[in-house]
């Protein structure tokens, strides 16, 4: 199976949130920097993942994104579907 760039970025971003959210919400700018993905492109992907129920967001100075469920409960197929690739 060949994945689109959007799907690959979505999977990498979800993994990044899972790895770095132990201290609270993860800022999208930090994810974009670590994963070398455009912040604007990542914002579009995150809106889709949030709508799919995979991410939650928190506003404010200590805001960012967290997973909506435990990492072990999220499947790659759900991420791809959430992004709208299948």
Steps between C-alpha positions, in 0.01 A plus 500: 500500500635839402418783739451861401720771646207625708448152648869456579513842667183424696643173630829666595317785674274267702808303605673822601202605714495155662871519583505858628165555675600354837557855631183648354379621162751511216530820297456464126810714441711252698363205305560678169858576600580148620335333199615761247145561377353837411297640791219608267479157338504333841217726618285377209579137583427555870161653426404180317638278777317705762175471306558123475523483881867405517629826649382754754622856516544742786519875452712749682863547597532139618287370217570253227388155394454172686372164384128445547564136597787291628772455235460123495133542405573704186556306178687619192188432290303743720759771441486448124119504503498807726717685255258406225730290288290185474 
